[in-house]
């Protein structure tokens, strides 16, 4: 029956591996949030540019439907 039990060292190694996975997950989440913020900033700059330019801009999809147009 003793073979079914893990040694203290094995448990410590598994805990360290889990800790490393948590660290990596947190890094990924931080990067995802940074990328989402950068995308929001980029979209806002694009929207501001299109809305305030003195030219008519129309975005037409591949099916020839109007997707977006400025004033």
Biopython code that builds the backbone (N, CA, C, O; Angstrom):
import numpy as np
from Bio.PDB.StructureBuilder import StructureBuilder

atoms = [
    (1, "UNK", "N", (0.799, -1.191, 0.000)),
    (1, "UNK", "CA", (0.000, 0.000, 0.000)),
    (1, "UNK", "C", (0.848, 1.264, 0.000)),
    (1, "UNK", "O", (0.391, 2.321, -0.436)),
    (2, "UNK", "N", (2.062, 1.162, 0.479)),
    (2, "UNK", "CA", (2.895, 2.344, 0.585)),
    (2, "UNK", "C", (3.184, 2.960, -0.782)),
    (2, "UNK", "O", (3.439, 4.161, -0.867)),
    (3, "UNK", "N", (3.151, 2.173, -1.841)),
    (3, "UNK", "CA", (3.434, 2.666, -3.182)),
    (3, "UNK", "C", (2.395, 3.678, -3.661)),
    (3, "UNK", "O", (2.687, 4.493, -4.535)),
    (4, "UNK", "N", (1.171, 3.634, -3.092)),
    (4, "UNK", "CA", (0.118, 4.544, -3.532)),
    (4, "UNK", "C", (0.275, 5.936, -2.915)),
    (4, "UNK", "O", (-0.401, 6.872, -3.343)),
    (5, "UNK", "N", (1.127, 6.087, -1.946)),
    (5, "UNK", "CA", (1.348, 7.380, -1.302)),
    (5, "UNK", "C", (2.517, 8.098, -1.940)),
    (5, "UNK", "O", (3.510, 7.481, -2.324)),
    (6, "UNK", "N", (2.385, 9.423, -2.050)),
    (6, "UNK", "CA", (3.472, 10.214, -2.613)),
    (6, "UNK", "C", (4.372, 10.696, -1.487)),
    (6, "UNK", "O", (3.926, 10.943, -0.367)),
    (7, "UNK", "N", (5.635, 10.821, -1.811)),
    (7, "UNK", "CA", (6.580, 11.311, -0.818)),
    (7, "UNK", "C", (6.405, 12.812, -0.660)),
    (7, "UNK", "O", (5.797, 13.477, -1.499)),
    (8, "UNK", "N", (6.935, 13.318, 0.404)),
    (8, "UNK", "CA", (6.882, 14.761, 0.667)),
    (8, "UNK", "C", (7.555, 15.517, -0.481)),
    (8, "UNK", "O", (7.063, 16.563, -0.904)),
    (9, "UNK", "N", (8.650, 15.007, -0.974)),
    (9, "UNK", "CA", (9.378, 15.650, -2.073)),
    (9, "UNK", "C", (8.539, 15.681, -3.350)),
    (9, "UNK", "O", (8.532, 16.680, -4.070)),
    (10, "UNK", "N", (7.832, 14.583, -3.629)),
    (10, "UNK", "CA", (6.968, 14.531, -4.815)),
    (10, "UNK", "C", (5.835, 15.561, -4.712)),
    (10, "UNK", "O", (5.510, 16.240, -5.686)),
    (11, "UNK", "N", (5.250, 15.662, -3.534)),
    (11, "UNK", "CA", (4.180, 16.641, -3.331)),
    (11, "UNK", "C", (4.699, 18.064, -3.492)),
    (11, "UNK", "O", (4.027, 18.914, -4.075)),
    (12, "UNK", "N", (5.888, 18.318, -2.978)),
    (12, "UNK", "CA", (6.486, 19.647, -3.105)),
    (12, "UNK", "C", (6.762, 19.958, -4.574)),
    (12, "UNK", "O", (6.519, 21.077, -5.027)),
    (13, "UNK", "N", (7.261, 18.986, -5.312)),
    (13, "UNK", "CA", (7.516, 19.180, -6.743)),
    (13, "UNK", "C", (6.213, 19.470, -7.498)),
    (13, "UNK", "O", (6.168, 20.349, -8.359)),
    (14, "UNK", "N", (5.156, 18.721, -7.166)),
    (14, "UNK", "CA", (3.870, 18.958, -7.825)),
    (14, "UNK", "C", (3.321, 20.344, -7.484)),
    (14, "UNK", "O", (2.773, 21.029, -8.348)),
    (15, "UNK", "N", (3.468, 20.745, -6.240)),
    (15, "UNK", "CA", (3.000, 22.077, -5.837)),
    (15, "UNK", "C", (3.778, 23.168, -6.557)),
    (15, "UNK", "O", (3.199, 24.173, -6.970)),
    (16, "UNK", "N", (5.066, 22.982, -6.709)),
    (16, "UNK", "CA", (5.891, 23.961, -7.420)),
    (16, "UNK", "C", (5.481, 24.019, -8.888)),
    (16, "UNK", "O", (5.424, 25.105, -9.466)),
    (17, "UNK", "N", (5.199, 22.885, -9.492)),
    (17, "UNK", "CA", (4.754, 22.862, -10.886)),
    (17, "UNK", "C", (3.417, 23.596, -11.023)),
    (17, "UNK", "O", (3.213, 24.351, -11.974)),
    (18, "UNK", "N", (2.522, 23.373, -10.086)),
    (18, "UNK", "CA", (1.235, 24.080, -10.110)),
    (18, "UNK", "C", (1.429, 25.581, -9.917)),
    (18, "UNK", "O", (0.756, 26.381, -10.567)),
    (19, "UNK", "N", (2.340, 25.965, -9.033)),
    (19, "UNK", "CA", (2.619, 27.386, -8.808)),
    (19, "UNK", "C", (3.123, 28.020, -10.091)),
    (19, "UNK", "O", (2.718, 29.129, -10.440)),
    (20, "UNK", "N", (4.002, 27.326, -10.794)),
    (20, "UNK", "CA", (4.537, 27.844, -12.059)),
    (20, "UNK", "C", (3.424, 28.009, -13.095)),
    (20, "UNK", "O", (3.407, 28.984, -13.846)),
    (21, "UNK", "N", (2.499, 27.055, -13.131)),
    (21, "UNK", "CA", (1.372, 27.154, -14.064)),
    (21, "UNK", "C", (0.511, 28.370, -13.739)),
    (21, "UNK", "O", (0.064, 29.073, -14.646)),
    (22, "UNK", "N", (0.279, 28.619, -12.465)),
    (22, "UNK", "CA", (-0.508, 29.785, -12.056)),
    (22, "UNK", "C", (0.196, 31.073, -12.482)),
    (22, "UNK", "O", (-0.446, 32.005, -12.967)),
    (23, "UNK", "N", (1.505, 31.122, -12.301)),
    (23, "UNK", "CA", (2.277, 32.303, -12.712)),
    (23, "UNK", "C", (2.127, 32.528, -14.213)),
    (23, "UNK", "O", (1.917, 33.660, -14.648)),
    (24, "UNK", "N", (2.231, 31.477, -15.000)),
    (24, "UNK", "CA", (2.092, 31.591, -16.451)),
    (24, "UNK", "C", (0.683, 32.032, -16.846)),
    (24, "UNK", "O", (0.520, 32.840, -17.760)),
    (25, "UNK", "N", (-0.323, 31.511, -16.168)),
    (25, "UNK", "CA", (-1.699, 31.919, -16.446)),
    (25, "UNK", "C", (-1.902, 33.398, -16.155)),
    (25, "UNK", "O", (-2.572, 34.101, -16.912)),
    (26, "UNK", "N", (-1.325, 33.867, -15.062)),
    (26, "UNK", "CA", (-1.444, 35.289, -14.708)),
    (26, "UNK", "C", (-0.755, 36.156, -15.749)),
    (26, "UNK", "O", (-1.267, 37.217, -16.109)),
    (27, "UNK", "N", (0.405, 35.715, -16.239)),
    (27, "UNK", "CA", (1.106, 36.465, -17.285)),
    (27, "UNK", "C", (0.245, 36.548, -18.538)),
    (27, "UNK", "O", (0.144, 37.604, -19.162)),
    (28, "UNK", "N", (-0.371, 35.432, -18.900)),
    (28, "UNK", "CA", (-1.238, 35.401, -20.079)),
    (28, "UNK", "C", (-2.434, 36.321, -19.924)),
    (28, "UNK", "O", (-2.823, 37.004, -20.871)),
    (29, "UNK", "N", (-3.013, 36.342, -18.741)),
    (29, "UNK", "CA", (-4.165, 37.205, -18.480)),
    (29, "UNK", "C", (-3.755, 38.676, -18.548)),
    (29, "UNK", "O", (-4.492, 39.503, -19.085)),
    (30, "UNK", "N", (-2.604, 38.996, -18.015)),
    (30, "UNK", "CA", (-2.108, 40.370, -18.065)),
    (30, "UNK", "C", (-1.874, 40.795, -19.509)),
    (30, "UNK", "O", (-2.226, 41.911, -19.891)),
    (31, "UNK", "N", (-1.290, 39.926, -20.305)),
    (31, "UNK", "CA", (-1.035, 40.230, -21.716)),
    (31, "UNK", "C", (-2.348, 40.387, -22.482)),
    (31, "UNK", "O", (-2.473, 41.280, -23.320)),
    (32, "UNK", "N", (-3.319, 39.531, -22.201)),
    (32, "UNK", "CA", (-4.622, 39.625, -22.861)),
    (32, "UNK", "C", (-5.283, 40.961, -22.549)),
    (32, "UNK", "O", (-5.829, 41.611, -23.441)),
    (33, "UNK", "N", (-5.234, 41.366, -21.291)),
    (33, "UNK", "CA", (-5.825, 42.652, -20.902)),
    (33, "UNK", "C", (-5.107, 43.808, -21.590)),
    (33, "UNK", "O", (-5.749, 44.764, -22.026)),
    (34, "UNK", "N", (-3.782, 43.728, -21.691)),
    (34, "UNK", "CA", (-3.025, 44.784, -22.351)),
    (34, "UNK", "C", (-3.407, 44.873, -23.829)),
    (34, "UNK", "O", (-3.561, 45.967, -24.374)),
    (35, "UNK", "N", (-3.556, 43.726, -24.463)),
    (35, "UNK", "CA", (-3.919, 43.706, -25.874)),
    (35, "UNK", "C", (-5.341, 44.225, -26.100)),
    (35, "UNK", "O", (-5.596, 44.925, -27.079)),
    (36, "UNK", "N", (-6.262, 43.886, -25.201)),
    (36, "UNK", "CA", (-7.629, 44.398, -25.309)),
    (36, "UNK", "C", (-7.646, 45.923, -25.189)),
    (36, "UNK", "O", (-8.359, 46.599, -25.931)),
    (37, "UNK", "N", (-6.869, 46.454, -24.263)),
    (37, "UNK", "CA", (-6.792, 47.907, -24.094)),
    (37, "UNK", "C", (-6.189, 48.572, -25.330)),
    (37, "UNK", "O", (-6.668, 49.619, -25.765)),
    (38, "UNK", "N", (-5.156, 47.978, -25.891)),
    (38, "UNK", "CA", (-4.535, 48.523, -27.100)),
    (38, "UNK", "C", (-5.530, 48.498, -28.259)),
    (38, "UNK", "O", (-5.579, 49.439, -29.051)),
    (39, "UNK", "N", (-6.322, 47.432, -28.365)),
    (39, "UNK", "CA", (-7.331, 47.347, -29.416)),
    (39, "UNK", "C", (-8.396, 48.423, -29.227)),
    (39, "UNK", "O", (-8.796, 49.069, -30.196)),
    (40, "UNK", "N", (-8.858, 48.624, -27.998)),
    (40, "UNK", "CA", (-9.853, 49.678, -27.731)),
    (40, "UNK", "C", (-9.299, 51.042, -28.106)),
    (40, "UNK", "O", (-9.999, 51.846, -28.722)),
    (41, "UNK", "N", (-8.048, 51.315, -27.740)),
    (41, "UNK", "CA", (-7.420, 52.598, -28.077)),
    (41, "UNK", "C", (-7.337, 52.784, -29.586)),
    (41, "UNK", "O", (-7.623, 53.867, -30.098)),
    (42, "UNK", "N", (-6.949, 51.740, -30.294)),
    (42, "UNK", "CA", (-6.828, 51.811, -31.740)),
    (42, "UNK", "C", (-8.183, 52.054, -32.396)),
    (42, "UNK", "O", (-8.298, 52.869, -33.311)),
    (43, "UNK", "N", (-9.194, 51.356, -31.931)),
    (43, "UNK", "CA", (-10.537, 51.540, -32.478)),
    (43, "UNK", "C", (-11.039, 52.963, -32.227)),
    (43, "UNK", "O", (-11.667, 53.565, -33.099)),
    (44, "UNK", "N", (-10.769, 53.489, -31.061)),
    (44, "UNK", "CA", (-11.199, 54.857, -30.746)),
    (44, "UNK", "C", (-10.490, 55.877, -31.640)),
    (44, "UNK", "O", (-11.116, 56.827, -32.109)),
    (45, "UNK", "N", (-9.193, 55.688, -31.878)),
    (45, "UNK", "CA", (-8.470, 56.597, -32.786)),
    (45, "UNK", "C", (-9.050, 56.525, -34.191)),
    (45, "UNK", "O", (-9.243, 57.555, -34.837)),
    (46, "UNK", "N", (-9.326, 55.322, -34.666)),
    (46, "UNK", "CA", (-9.906, 55.123, -35.987)),
    (46, "UNK", "C", (-11.270, 55.808, -36.073)),
    (46, "UNK", "O", (-11.553, 56.532, -37.028)),
    (47, "UNK", "N", (-12.103, 55.574, -35.071)),
    (47, "UNK", "CA", (-13.445, 56.154, -35.051)),
    (47, "UNK", "C", (-13.381, 57.675, -35.047)),
    (47, "UNK", "O", (-14.118, 58.328, -35.785)),
    (48, "UNK", "N", (-12.516, 58.238, -34.233)),
    (48, "UNK", "CA", (-12.356, 59.693, -34.170)),
    (48, "UNK", "C", (-11.886, 60.251, -35.504)),
    (48, "UNK", "O", (-12.392, 61.276, -35.962)),
    (49, "UNK", "N", (-10.937, 59.596, -36.121)),
    (49, "UNK", "CA", (-10.435, 60.039, -37.421)),
    (49, "UNK", "C", (-11.539, 60.025, -38.471)),
    (49, "UNK", "O", (-11.742, 61.012, -39.178)),
    (50, "UNK", "N", (-12.241, 58.922, -38.571)),
    (50, "UNK", "CA", (-13.284, 58.779, -39.592)),
    (50, "UNK", "C", (-14.422, 59.766, -39.352)),
    (50, "UNK", "O", (-14.947, 60.346, -40.302)),
    (51, "UNK", "N", (-14.802, 59.959, -38.112)),
    (51, "UNK", "CA", (-15.915, 60.860, -37.816)),
    (51, "UNK", "C", (-15.573, 62.326, -38.044)),
    (51, "UNK", "O", (-16.472, 63.134, -38.277)),
    (52, "UNK", "N", (-14.299, 62.688, -37.983)),
    (52, "UNK", "CA", (-13.927, 64.101, -38.044)),
    (52, "UNK", "C", (-13.231, 64.518, -39.332)),
    (52, "UNK", "O", (-12.884, 65.690, -39.482)),
    (53, "UNK", "N", (-13.021, 63.613, -40.250)),
    (53, "UNK", "CA", (-12.349, 63.958, -41.498)),
    (53, "UNK", "C", (-13.355, 64.646, -42.436)),
    (53, "UNK", "O", (-14.549, 64.348, -42.402)),
    (54, "UNK", "N", (-12.863, 65.556, -43.260)),
    (54, "UNK", "CA", (-13.731, 66.307, -44.168)),
    (54, "UNK", "C", (-13.958, 65.584, -45.496)),
    (54, "UNK", "O", (-14.177, 66.226, -46.524)),
    (55, "UNK", "N", (-13.907, 64.292, -45.476)),
    (55, "UNK", "CA", (-14.156, 63.478, -46.668)),
    (55, "UNK", "C", (-15.204, 62.434, -46.317)),
    (55, "UNK", "O", (-15.309, 61.988, -45.174)),
    (56, "UNK", "N", (-15.977, 62.054, -47.332)),
    (56, "UNK", "CA", (-16.929, 60.979, -47.113)),
    (56, "UNK", "C", (-16.219, 59.641, -47.169)),
    (56, "UNK", "O", (-15.470, 59.358, -48.104)),
    (57, "UNK", "N", (-16.461, 58.828, -46.164)),
    (57, "UNK", "CA", (-15.846, 57.499, -46.112)),
    (57, "UNK", "C", (-16.964, 56.480, -45.955)),
    (57, "UNK", "O", (-17.816, 56.611, -45.076)),
    (58, "UNK", "N", (-16.955, 55.469, -46.810)),
    (58, "UNK", "CA", (-17.926, 54.389, -46.724)),
    (58, "UNK", "C", (-17.177, 53.067, -46.777)),
    (58, "UNK", "O", (-16.319, 52.857, -47.634)),
    (59, "UNK", "N", (-17.505, 52.202, -45.871)),
    (59, "UNK", "CA", (-16.906, 50.869, -45.829)),
    (59, "UNK", "C", (-17.944, 49.897, -46.377)),
    (59, "UNK", "O", (-19.048, 49.785, -45.845)),
    (60, "UNK", "N", (-17.575, 49.193, -47.450)),
    (60, "UNK", "CA", (-18.493, 48.282, -48.123)),
    (60, "UNK", "C", (-17.960, 46.857, -47.989)),
    (60, "UNK", "O", (-16.783, 46.599, -48.242)),
    (61, "UNK", "N", (-18.822, 45.953, -47.595)),
    (61, "UNK", "CA", (-18.441, 44.556, -47.415)),
    (61, "UNK", "C", (-18.307, 43.828, -48.733)),
    (61, "UNK", "O", (-18.643, 44.365, -49.789)),
    (62, "UNK", "N", (-17.817, 42.611, -48.668)),
    (62, "UNK", "CA", (-17.619, 41.800, -49.874)),
    (62, "UNK", "C", (-18.939, 41.465, -50.567)),
    (62, "UNK", "O", (-18.952, 41.101, -51.743)),
    (63, "UNK", "N", (-20.050, 41.589, -49.833)),
    (63, "UNK", "CA", (-21.375, 41.349, -50.431)),
    (63, "UNK", "C", (-21.994, 42.678, -50.927)),
    (63, "UNK", "O", (-23.185, 42.735, -51.234)),
    (64, "UNK", "N", (-21.186, 43.720, -50.998)),
    (64, "UNK", "CA", (-21.559, 45.050, -51.481)),
    (64, "UNK", "C", (-22.578, 45.764, -50.593)),
    (64, "UNK", "O", (-23.251, 46.690, -51.045)),
    (65, "UNK", "N", (-22.691, 45.354, -49.379)),
    (65, "UNK", "CA", (-23.548, 46.057, -48.429)),
    (65, "UNK", "C", (-22.721, 47.089, -47.682)),
    (65, "UNK", "O", (-21.545, 46.862, -47.397)),
    (66, "UNK", "N", (-23.331, 48.215, -47.369)),
    (66, "UNK", "CA", (-22.638, 49.273, -46.621)),
    (66, "UNK", "C", (-22.510, 48.817, -45.173)),
    (66, "UNK", "O", (-23.495, 48.488, -44.513)),
    (67, "UNK", "N", (-21.278, 48.809, -44.703)),
    (67, "UNK", "CA", (-20.996, 48.412, -43.337)),
    (67, "UNK", "C", (-20.983, 49.633, -42.434)),
    (67, "UNK", "O", (-21.493, 49.601, -41.314)),
    (68, "UNK", "N", (-20.381, 50.729, -42.946)),
    (68, "UNK", "CA", (-20.222, 51.929, -42.151)),
    (68, "UNK", "C", (-20.020, 53.107, -43.091)),
    (68, "UNK", "O", (-19.423, 52.974, -44.159)),
    (69, "UNK", "N", (-20.525, 54.253, -42.677)),
    (69, "UNK", "CA", (-20.261, 55.486, -43.407)),
    (69, "UNK", "C", (-20.172, 56.630, -42.406)),
    (69, "UNK", "O", (-20.832, 56.602, -41.366)),
    (70, "UNK", "N", (-19.365, 57.629, -42.714)),
    (70, "UNK", "CA", (-19.292, 58.775, -41.816)),
    (70, "UNK", "C", (-20.285, 59.850, -42.273)),
    (70, "UNK", "O", (-20.890, 59.736, -43.339)),
    (71, "UNK", "N", (-20.440, 60.873, -41.470)),
    (71, "UNK", "CA", (-21.399, 61.954, -41.772)),
    (71, "UNK", "C", (-20.961, 62.706, -43.016)),
    (71, "UNK", "O", (-21.632, 63.650, -43.435)),
]
sb = StructureBuilder()
sb.init_structure("model")
sb.init_model(0)
sb.init_chain("A")
sb.init_seg("    ")
for serial, (resi, resn, name, xyz) in enumerate(atoms, 1):
    if name == "N":
        sb.init_residue(resn, " ", resi, " ")
    sb.init_atom(name, np.array(xyz, "f"), 0.0, 1.0, " ", f" {name:<3s}", serial, name[0])
structure = sb.get_structure()
